[in-house]
Amino acid sequence: MKLKGTPLTAVLLLALALGLSALAAVQFRAMWADDIFVPAPGFEKHLLSEWFGGIKDTPADTPVYIQEGTEPGGTVLILGGTHPTEPASMMTATLFLERAKVTKGRLIVIPQANIMGFTHNSPQEAHPRSISFAAADGSRRTFRFGSRLTNTVHEWPAPDIYIHPASGQQLPGKERGNLNRCYPGVPDGSLTERLAYALTELVRKEKADLSFDLHEASPEYPVVNAIVAHERSMELAAMAAMDLEGKGVPIRLEPSPKNLRGLTHREWGNYTETMPILMETGNPVQGRLRGKTDERLALTGVDKAYVKAFALGRLYIPYDGKQTMEYRVGRHAESILSFLDNLDILFEERGVRVEGVPGLAELEEKGVGFFLAPVKQ
């Protein structure tokens, strides 16, 4: 049957298209609303542009929180949100930001390193726009679930091939928007390269003794539930890994490949005096075997396809049908606390002591939301 359009049907279709566009625009704009953080007493809020003015008044200028203890010591940096699709990274940094009481040295926390990645989703991945937690008083804490890459409105047009400036290494063009391929950064480069430069400058100028970059990886990826350490960090990392194994937290210890450039565990070690550490937990959201990718998957890690994959021996982590946010954040938090304990043993004058942050057992017992400050949203 042949259908014939009329001016009325054209108007109706146009109105429908405009309505759908308006609805999509509202959802897109909602991703630009800043997440709420409630720093623990003693933290001072700064902006990253204080360390490099080249990102001042740009979307890359992310908050930096610093707390100093009463006893002199070293400086430790916790970087979350390098990849906004890896929520346990941001939530671990948030946990330290909202719970930590520093008694020795200084703690620097950046919960959303690539804040530009939180303003959009990864195209065609059907990711949720947000995740939420019930705080101890019953209120909800909601955080954006962003993209692995900088929002393309800030990295357009992407080159066909991205050539890492410090090494000449060639990568797909979209990787220029991947913060953890742009270190040590370029002061007059793209916005993501300038962001990487600003973070490197912070590490250098603040003389950070130990610097963590937190991540999540797919269960089928070899470097998962792992510590990746620069050669300068290896002795400390080995001690922390032994402590974690003794606590029943299995973890791999991987050396930073010298020819894999642009990443924190390599470039912070090459261009600053810090001991850089990158850590990965296992998250089915990152994998290619996953089913429906919604908030439930991001929070519980429950996916029947990964149960089958584990039974077939295709995964690099034990998988019992779930990888909860509590377990993933707990692994990161427990690991950081082990590093701090051993830093104080190996390099007492550079030690940093922190109280009030729960470990893996407490997080699995009470949940991440229990330890978040309640707020009205």
FIFI-948240 format. One record per residue (C-alpha): residue number from 1; residue in one letter; z, x, y. Coordinates in pm, 1 decimal, padded with zeros to 6 digits, m for minus. Each point is the difference from the previous one (the first is absolute). Layout:
BEGIN
num | residuo | c3 | c1 | c2
NUM | A | Z | X | Y .
...
***
This chain:
BEGIN
num | residuo | c3 | c1 | c2
1 | M | 00000.0 | 00000.0 | 00000.0 .
2 | K | m00096.8 | 00133.3 | 00338.2 .
3 | L | 00270.0 | m00020.8 | 00267.3 .
4 | K | m00093.2 | m00029.2 | 00361.4 .
5 | G | 00227.4 | 00120.1 | 00276.8 .
6 | T | 00067.1 | m00188.7 | 00318.8 .
7 | P | 00149.3 | 00099.4 | 00334.8 .
8 | L | 00324.7 | m00160.8 | m00114.6 .
9 | T | 00022.4 | 00204.9 | m00320.3 .
10 | A | m00077.7 | 00313.8 | 00201.1 .
11 | V | 00283.4 | m00078.0 | 00239.3 .
12 | L | 00239.2 | m00071.8 | m00288.3 .
13 | L | m00088.7 | 00325.6 | m00176.3 .
14 | L | 00041.5 | 00192.4 | 00323.6 .
15 | A | 00339.3 | m00161.1 | 00060.5 .
16 | L | 00105.8 | 00087.8 | m00356.3 .
17 | A | m00109.1 | 00360.0 | 00047.3 .
18 | L | 00187.5 | 00024.2 | 00329.6 .
19 | G | 00312.3 | m00151.0 | m00158.5 .
20 | L | m00005.2 | 00247.5 | m00288.7 .
21 | S | m00059.0 | 00287.7 | 00242.2 .
22 | A | 00295.4 | m00112.2 | 00213.3 .
23 | L | 00224.8 | m00018.4 | m00307.5 .
24 | A | m00108.0 | 00348.3 | m00110.7 .
25 | A | 00053.7 | 00133.2 | 00352.7 .
26 | V | 00357.9 | m00129.1 | 00001.7 .
27 | Q | 00065.8 | 00177.8 | m00330.5 .
28 | F | m00163.2 | 00322.3 | 00121.5 .
29 | R | 00199.4 | m00006.5 | 00324.1 .
30 | A | 00324.9 | m00052.4 | m00189.7 .
31 | M | m00045.5 | 00348.1 | m00148.5 .
32 | W | 00037.4 | 00148.4 | 00350.6 .
33 | A | 00359.1 | m00125.0 | 00040.5 .
34 | D | 00244.6 | 00290.7 | m00033.8 .
35 | D | 00240.9 | m00000.1 | m00291.8 .
36 | I | 00370.2 | m00016.7 | 00082.8 .
37 | F | 00227.6 | 00292.8 | m00085.8 .
38 | V | 00375.8 | 00012.9 | 00055.4 .
39 | P | 00109.6 | 00364.9 | 00026.9 .
40 | A | 00349.7 | 00087.6 | m00116.2 .
41 | P | 00249.6 | 00110.8 | 00266.9 .
42 | G | m00073.8 | 00351.7 | 00122.4 .
43 | F | m00379.6 | m00013.1 | m00017.2 .
44 | E | m00193.3 | 00057.9 | 00321.8 .
45 | K | m00347.7 | m00146.6 | 00031.2 .
46 | H | m00286.6 | 00215.0 | 00126.9 .
47 | L | m00378.7 | m00018.7 | m00006.0 .
48 | L | m00212.4 | 00258.1 | m00177.4 .
49 | S | m00191.9 | 00072.5 | 00322.1 .
50 | E | 00307.5 | 00188.9 | 00122.9 .
51 | W | m00111.0 | 00281.5 | m00232.4 .
52 | F | m00372.2 | m00027.0 | 00079.4 .
53 | G | m00121.9 | m00181.0 | 00308.9 .
54 | G | m00350.3 | m00039.3 | m00141.6 .
55 | I | 00102.2 | m00327.5 | m00169.4 .
56 | K | 00198.2 | m00143.0 | 00292.7 .
57 | D | m00095.7 | m00362.3 | 00076.9 .
58 | T | m00215.4 | m00019.7 | m00312.1 .
59 | P | 00047.2 | m00218.3 | m00312.0 .
60 | A | 00098.4 | 00316.8 | m00193.1 .
61 | D | 00326.8 | 00046.6 | 00192.2 .
62 | T | 00259.7 | m00091.2 | m00262.2 .
63 | P | 00382.4 | m00019.5 | 00034.5 .
64 | V | 00213.5 | 00297.5 | m00105.2 .
65 | Y | 00373.9 | m00035.6 | m00065.7 .
66 | I | 00246.1 | 00291.6 | 00012.2 .
67 | Q | 00369.1 | 00012.0 | m00093.3 .
68 | E | 00217.7 | 00309.9 | 00033.0 .
69 | G | 00325.2 | 00058.5 | m00184.8 .
70 | T | 00316.7 | 00151.1 | 00141.7 .
71 | E | m00028.1 | 00313.3 | m00216.6 .
72 | P | m00284.8 | 00242.9 | 00076.4 .
73 | G | m00263.4 | 00043.0 | m00268.5 .
74 | G | m00369.0 | m00028.5 | m00060.9 .
75 | T | m00262.8 | m00265.0 | 00066.7 .
76 | V | m00162.2 | m00230.3 | m00255.9 .
77 | L | m00300.9 | m00226.8 | 00059.2 .
78 | I | m00072.9 | m00315.3 | m00203.2 .
79 | L | m00353.2 | m00129.2 | 00050.0 .
80 | G | m00084.4 | m00349.1 | m00123.2 .
81 | G | m00311.5 | m00206.7 | 00047.5 .
82 | T | m00260.9 | 00273.9 | m00028.0 .
83 | H | m00192.9 | m00253.7 | m00209.4 .
84 | P | 00103.8 | m00356.0 | 00094.5 .
85 | T | m00119.5 | m00130.4 | m00339.6 .
86 | E | 00290.1 | 00188.8 | m00159.9 .
87 | P | 00298.0 | m00213.7 | 00104.1 .
88 | A | 00276.0 | 00191.0 | m00181.7 .
89 | S | m00077.5 | 00288.5 | 00235.5 .
90 | M | 00074.5 | m00198.9 | 00315.8 .
91 | M | 00292.8 | m00184.5 | m00159.9 .
92 | T | 00171.3 | 00324.8 | m00104.6 .
93 | A | m00030.0 | 00135.9 | 00354.5 .
94 | T | 00128.2 | m00335.9 | 00130.1 .
95 | L | 00296.6 | 00019.5 | m00237.7 .
96 | F | 00100.3 | 00339.8 | 00142.0 .
97 | L | m00061.8 | m00121.9 | 00355.3 .
98 | E | 00222.0 | m00306.3 | m00038.3 .
99 | R | 00275.6 | 00146.3 | m00222.0 .
100 | A | 00037.2 | 00373.3 | 00060.9 .
101 | K | 00303.8 | 00156.4 | 00161.3 .
102 | V | m00072.7 | 00369.0 | 00060.1 .
103 | T | 00307.4 | 00223.3 | m00020.1 .
104 | K | m00174.6 | 00338.7 | 00008.4 .
105 | G | m00327.2 | 00110.2 | 00157.4 .
106 | R | m00274.1 | m00232.5 | 00119.4 .
107 | L | m00205.2 | m00270.1 | m00168.3 .
108 | I | m00338.7 | m00105.4 | 00138.6 .
109 | V | m00151.6 | m00322.3 | m00136.4 .
110 | I | m00351.0 | m00132.7 | 00064.3 .
111 | P | m00042.4 | m00325.9 | m00194.6 .
112 | Q | m00366.0 | m00064.2 | 00093.7 .
113 | A | m00178.1 | 00333.8 | 00032.2 .
114 | N | m00347.8 | m00150.5 | 00027.5 .
115 | I | 00095.0 | m00307.6 | 00196.2 .
116 | M | m00371.3 | m00071.5 | 00053.5 .
117 | G | m00035.9 | m00067.3 | m00372.1 .
118 | F | 00250.6 | m00285.5 | 00021.9 .
119 | T | m00225.9 | m00205.5 | 00228.7 .
120 | H | m00255.6 | m00093.6 | m00268.1 .
121 | N | m00055.2 | m00039.9 | m00374.6 .
122 | S | m00221.7 | 00199.3 | m00232.5 .
123 | P | m00335.5 | m00181.6 | m00018.8 .
124 | Q | m00082.8 | m00181.7 | m00326.6 .
125 | E | 00332.5 | 00090.1 | m00165.6 .
126 | A | 00158.7 | m00347.1 | 00041.8 .
127 | H | 00330.5 | 00157.4 | 00099.5 .
128 | P | 00286.0 | m00207.9 | 00143.1 .
129 | R | 00053.4 | 00014.5 | 00375.7 .
130 | S | 00376.0 | 00050.2 | m00028.7 .
131 | I | 00299.8 | 00041.4 | m00228.2 .
132 | S | 00347.9 | m00139.1 | 00061.3 .
133 | F | 00358.1 | 00047.2 | m00115.3 .
134 | A | 00313.6 | m00212.3 | 00008.2 .
135 | A | 00270.7 | 00178.7 | 00199.7 .
136 | A | 00365.8 | m00023.8 | m00099.7 .
137 | D | 00057.4 | m00295.0 | 00237.1 .
138 | G | m00295.5 | m00193.6 | m00145.3 .
139 | S | m00239.3 | 00070.4 | 00287.4 .
140 | R | m00348.5 | 00136.7 | m00072.2 .
141 | R | m00133.4 | 00341.6 | 00097.4 .
142 | T | m00379.3 | 00009.6 | 00012.4 .
143 | F | m00219.3 | 00310.0 | 00020.7 .
144 | R | m00376.6 | 00037.5 | 00023.1 .
145 | F | m00203.2 | 00115.8 | m00297.9 .
146 | G | m00279.1 | 00201.1 | 00158.4 .
147 | S | m00289.8 | 00221.0 | m00101.4 .
148 | R | m00020.1 | 00351.8 | m00138.8 .
149 | L | m00219.8 | 00095.3 | 00296.1 .
150 | T | 00024.0 | m00021.7 | 00377.2 .
151 | N | m00133.2 | m00327.3 | 00136.9 .
152 | T | m00375.2 | 00048.1 | 00033.6 .
153 | V | 00005.1 | m00120.3 | 00361.8 .
154 | H | 00166.9 | 00337.1 | 00075.1 .
155 | E | m00220.3 | 00210.6 | m00231.8 .
156 | W | m00345.6 | m00138.7 | 00071.6 .
157 | P | m00257.1 | 00111.9 | m00078.5 .
158 | A | 00107.3 | 00186.5 | m00311.8 .
159 | P | m00215.5 | 00302.8 | m00085.8 .
160 | D | m00196.1 | 00005.2 | m00325.7 .
161 | I | 00192.3 | 00313.4 | m00098.4 .
162 | Y | 00338.5 | 00105.8 | 00135.5 .
163 | I | 00031.4 | 00377.5 | 00027.9 .
164 | H | 00363.7 | 00107.5 | 00010.8 .
165 | P | 00013.7 | 00217.1 | 00314.4 .
166 | A | 00248.8 | 00260.4 | m00125.7 .
167 | S | m00171.8 | 00068.3 | m00332.2 .
168 | G | m00355.1 | m00132.9 | 00007.4 .
169 | Q | 00079.5 | m00215.6 | m00306.6 .
170 | Q | m00241.5 | m00296.6 | m00024.4 .
171 | L | 00126.9 | m00353.1 | m00064.4 .
172 | P | m00143.9 | m00351.8 | 00025.8 .
173 | G | m00030.8 | m00101.9 | 00365.1 .
174 | K | 00266.4 | m00271.2 | m00022.9 .
175 | E | 00261.0 | 00267.3 | m00080.3 .
176 | R | 00009.1 | 00092.0 | 00368.4 .
177 | G | 00214.0 | m00312.4 | 00027.2 .
178 | N | 00234.3 | 00119.8 | m00276.9 .
179 | L | 00296.6 | 00166.3 | 00170.2 .
180 | N | 00080.3 | 00205.1 | m00309.4 .
181 | R | m00339.8 | 00168.8 | 00005.2 .
182 | C | 00008.4 | 00096.8 | 00369.4 .
183 | Y | 00283.9 | 00254.7 | 00021.1 .
184 | P | 00076.2 | 00226.1 | 00178.0 .
185 | G | m00193.9 | m00214.5 | 00245.7 .
186 | V | m00224.8 | 00063.0 | 00296.4 .
187 | P | 00129.9 | m00036.6 | 00360.3 .
188 | D | m00335.8 | m00125.8 | 00128.0 .
189 | G | m00126.6 | m00165.6 | m00320.2 .
190 | S | m00016.0 | m00361.1 | m00114.2 .
191 | L | 00308.6 | m00216.8 | 00048.6 .
192 | T | 00116.7 | 00054.3 | m00358.3 .
193 | E | m00051.2 | 00376.0 | 00034.6 .
194 | R | 00201.6 | m00004.8 | 00322.2 .
195 | L | 00273.3 | m00196.5 | m00176.2 .
196 | A | 00011.1 | 00265.3 | m00273.9 .
197 | Y | 00020.1 | 00269.1 | 00267.4 .
198 | A | 00288.9 | m00182.7 | 00171.4 .
199 | L | 00195.5 | m00024.2 | m00325.7 .
200 | T | m00059.1 | 00368.6 | m00072.1 .
201 | E | 00119.6 | 00083.2 | 00351.5 .
202 | L | 00317.7 | m00201.7 | m00058.0 .
203 | V | 00070.0 | 00191.2 | m00322.0 .
204 | R | m00065.5 | 00330.5 | 00177.0 .
205 | K | 00184.5 | m00064.8 | 00327.3 .
206 | E | 00304.1 | m00160.1 | m00162.2 .
207 | K | 00013.9 | 00284.2 | m00255.5 .
208 | A | 00031.1 | m00243.2 | m00289.0 .
209 | D | 00148.7 | 00184.0 | m00297.7 .
210 | L | m00106.3 | m00259.7 | m00256.7 .
211 | S | m00268.3 | m00267.7 | 00044.1 .
212 | F | m00073.7 | m00292.7 | m00231.6 .
213 | D | m00326.1 | m00194.1 | m00013.0 .
214 | L | 00052.1 | m00309.2 | m00219.1 .
215 | H | m00277.2 | m00166.3 | m00202.1 .
216 | E | m00086.2 | m00227.9 | m00291.1 .
217 | A | m00270.3 | 00051.3 | m00263.1 .
218 | S | m00169.7 | m00199.1 | m00274.4 .
219 | P | 00163.8 | 00015.3 | m00346.5 .
220 | E | m00322.7 | 00145.7 | m00144.3 .
221 | Y | m00002.8 | 00290.2 | 00250.5 .
222 | P | 00130.7 | 00333.4 | m00136.2 .
223 | V | 00209.4 | 00086.3 | 00308.6 .
224 | V | 00240.2 | m00295.3 | m00009.0 .
225 | N | 00380.8 | m00013.5 | m00013.9 .
226 | A | m00038.3 | 00351.4 | 00128.6 .
227 | I | 00104.1 | 00259.0 | 00255.4 .
228 | V | m00278.6 | 00210.7 | 00150.3 .
229 | A | 00142.6 | 00316.1 | 00156.7 .
230 | H | m00142.7 | 00281.9 | 00209.8 .
231 | E | 00088.0 | 00344.1 | m00138.3 .
232 | R | 00262.7 | 00037.2 | 00275.1 .
233 | S | 00166.6 | m00319.3 | m00126.2 .
234 | M | m00019.4 | 00070.3 | m00371.5 .
235 | E | 00347.6 | 00143.3 | m00064.9 .
236 | L | 00167.9 | m00290.7 | 00176.4 .
237 | A | m00231.3 | m00250.6 | m00169.5 .
238 | A | 00076.5 | 00143.6 | m00343.9 .
239 | M | 00373.8 | m00039.2 | 00056.8 .
240 | A | m00042.6 | m00357.7 | 00122.1 .
241 | A | m00224.3 | m00085.2 | m00296.1 .
242 | M | 00259.4 | 00133.1 | m00246.7 .
243 | D | 00269.0 | m00208.0 | 00170.1 .
244 | L | m00216.3 | m00311.0 | m00022.4 .
245 | E | m00076.4 | 00057.5 | m00367.6 .
246 | G | 00374.3 | 00037.8 | m00058.7 .
247 | K | 00053.7 | m00339.0 | 00165.5 .
248 | G | m00256.2 | m00162.0 | m00226.8 .
249 | V | m00278.5 | m00006.7 | 00260.2 .
250 | P | m00303.8 | 00167.2 | m00161.6 .
251 | I | m00223.7 | 00171.2 | 00254.0 .
252 | R | m00294.6 | 00240.1 | m00006.8 .
253 | L | m00001.4 | 00314.0 | 00212.5 .
254 | E | m00348.6 | 00098.1 | 00116.8 .
255 | P | m00097.4 | 00304.2 | 00210.1 .
256 | S | m00203.7 | m00070.0 | 00312.0 .
257 | P | m00359.8 | 00105.3 | m00076.3 .
258 | K | m00104.1 | 00268.4 | 00246.6 .
259 | N | m00357.6 | m00128.4 | 00017.4 .
260 | L | 00089.8 | m00367.8 | 00053.4 .
261 | R | 00002.7 | m00014.1 | 00377.4 .
262 | G | 00103.2 | m00246.8 | 00266.0 .
263 | L | 00317.9 | m00123.5 | m00172.8 .
264 | T | 00357.8 | 00040.4 | 00119.4 .
265 | H | 00118.3 | 00198.0 | m00301.9 .
266 | R | m00263.0 | 00264.1 | 00076.7 .
267 | E | m00059.1 | 00002.0 | 00375.8 .
268 | W | 00364.1 | m00038.7 | 00114.1 .
269 | G | 00077.6 | 00297.2 | m00222.4 .
270 | N | m00290.7 | 00200.3 | 00142.1 .
271 | Y | 00042.7 | m00083.3 | 00368.2 .
272 | T | 00377.6 | m00043.8 | 00044.3 .
273 | E | 00320.7 | 00151.0 | m00139.7 .
274 | T | 00117.8 | m00320.9 | m00171.2 .
275 | M | 00040.0 | m00051.9 | m00374.2 .
276 | P | m00241.1 | m00290.7 | m00060.3 .
277 | I | 00047.0 | m00248.4 | m00282.8 .
278 | L | m00230.8 | m00286.6 | m00096.5 .
279 | M | 00133.5 | m00259.1 | m00244.6 .
280 | E | m00178.5 | m00271.7 | m00198.4 .
281 | T | 00131.7 | m00308.3 | m00178.9 .
282 | G | m00201.8 | m00221.7 | m00236.1 .
283 | N | m00136.2 | m00323.4 | 00144.3 .
284 | P | m00255.7 | m00229.0 | m00171.2 .
285 | V | m00127.6 | m00115.8 | 00340.8 .
286 | Q | m00158.1 | 00344.5 | 00036.6 .
287 | G | m00181.3 | m00017.0 | m00332.1 .
288 | R | m00340.3 | m00131.8 | m00112.2 .
289 | L | 00128.0 | m00185.8 | m00307.5 .
290 | R | 00207.6 | m00250.5 | 00193.6 .
291 | G | m00041.7 | m00375.8 | 00003.2 .
292 | K | 00087.5 | m00228.8 | 00290.6 .
293 | T | 00111.0 | 00217.6 | 00291.1 .
294 | D | 00261.1 | m00198.6 | 00188.5 .
295 | E | 00348.7 | 00043.2 | 00144.1 .
296 | R | 00150.2 | m00060.1 | m00344.1 .
297 | L | m00189.7 | 00296.1 | m00146.0 .
298 | A | 00099.2 | 00223.0 | 00294.0 .
299 | L | 00367.7 | m00086.3 | m00049.4 .
300 | T | 00030.4 | m00025.4 | m00378.9 .
301 | G | m00281.3 | 00214.6 | m00135.5 .
302 | V | m00042.5 | m00254.5 | m00281.0 .
303 | D | m00353.2 | 00011.2 | m00141.5 .
304 | K | m00105.6 | m00083.7 | m00355.9 .
305 | A | m00305.4 | 00227.5 | 00019.1 .
306 | Y | 00228.4 | 00299.9 | 00043.2 .
307 | V | 00205.1 | m00105.9 | m00302.2 .
308 | K | m00319.5 | 00025.5 | m00205.8 .
309 | A | m00097.6 | 00328.4 | 00164.5 .
310 | F | 00341.5 | 00150.4 | m00080.8 .
311 | A | m00030.6 | m00111.7 | m00363.0 .
312 | L | m00337.2 | 00177.6 | m00013.5 .
313 | G | 00152.2 | 00320.8 | 00139.3 .
314 | R | m00199.2 | m00015.3 | 00323.8 .
315 | L | 00287.9 | 00031.3 | 00248.5 .
316 | Y | 00193.3 | 00298.5 | 00129.8 .
317 | I | 00328.6 | m00188.2 | 00042.6 .
318 | P | 00211.8 | m00211.0 | m00236.1 .
319 | Y | m00085.6 | m00365.9 | 00067.3 .
320 | D | 00211.6 | m00283.9 | m00136.2 .
321 | G | m00183.8 | m00274.7 | 00186.9 .
322 | K | 00138.0 | 00068.1 | 00346.6 .
323 | Q | 00035.3 | 00262.7 | 00270.2 .
324 | T | 00229.5 | m00173.8 | 00246.7 .
325 | M | 00036.5 | 00086.8 | 00365.9 .
326 | E | 00366.4 | 00075.4 | m00072.7 .
327 | Y | m00095.4 | 00255.0 | m00264.6 .
328 | R | m00269.7 | 00162.7 | 00213.6 .
329 | V | 00210.3 | 00019.5 | 00316.6 .
330 | G | 00294.3 | 00106.7 | m00214.7 .
331 | R | m00194.4 | 00292.7 | m00146.1 .
332 | H | m00095.1 | 00119.9 | 00348.7 .
333 | A | 00352.0 | m00045.6 | 00138.5 .
334 | E | 00166.7 | 00167.7 | m00299.4 .
335 | S | m00245.9 | 00289.6 | 00025.6 .
336 | I | 00060.3 | 00053.6 | 00371.5 .
337 | L | 00376.9 | m00005.5 | m00052.7 .
338 | S | m00035.9 | 00259.3 | m00279.9 .
339 | F | m00207.9 | 00220.3 | 00227.7 .
340 | L | 00263.4 | m00023.8 | 00273.4 .
341 | D | 00276.1 | 00095.7 | m00242.2 .
342 | N | m00192.6 | 00306.3 | m00116.9 .
343 | L | m00111.3 | 00097.1 | 00350.1 .
344 | D | 00367.3 | 00025.7 | 00094.2 .
345 | I | 00060.5 | 00221.5 | m00305.0 .
346 | L | m00298.2 | 00233.8 | 00038.7 .
347 | F | m00004.4 | 00022.7 | 00379.4 .
348 | E | 00341.7 | m00108.3 | 00125.3 .
349 | E | m00077.2 | 00072.6 | 00366.8 .
350 | R | m00310.6 | m00222.3 | m00026.8 .
351 | G | 00170.8 | m00281.2 | m00187.7 .
352 | V | m00010.6 | m00366.5 | 00099.7 .
353 | R | 00258.6 | m00245.7 | m00130.4 .
354 | V | m00050.9 | m00375.8 | 00004.1 .
355 | E | 00233.0 | m00283.7 | m00097.8 .
356 | G | m00057.7 | m00371.9 | m00048.7 .
357 | V | m00338.0 | 00008.8 | m00176.1 .
358 | P | m00005.3 | m00166.2 | m00345.0 .
359 | G | m00151.0 | 00169.7 | m00302.4 .
360 | L | m00208.5 | m00137.8 | m00283.6 .
361 | A | 00279.6 | m00177.5 | m00189.6 .
362 | E | 00129.7 | m00184.6 | 00307.4 .
363 | L | m00347.0 | m00107.1 | 00105.3 .
364 | E | m00082.6 | m00135.0 | m00345.4 .
365 | E | 00332.4 | m00183.5 | m00012.2 .
366 | K | m00005.3 | m00155.4 | 00349.0 .
367 | G | m00362.0 | 00009.8 | 00113.0 .
368 | V | m00169.0 | 00161.3 | 00298.8 .
369 | G | 00063.2 | m00300.6 | 00225.7 .
370 | F | 00377.3 | 00028.6 | m00045.3 .
371 | F | m00003.0 | 00332.0 | 00186.1 .
372 | L | m00223.0 | m00112.8 | 00287.3 .
373 | A | 00153.8 | m00111.4 | 00327.8 .
374 | P | m00031.4 | m00375.4 | 00053.7 .
375 | V | m00216.8 | m00108.8 | 00292.0 .
376 | K | m00130.8 | m00328.3 | 00132.9 .
377 | Q | m00379.9 | m00010.9 | m00003.7 .
***
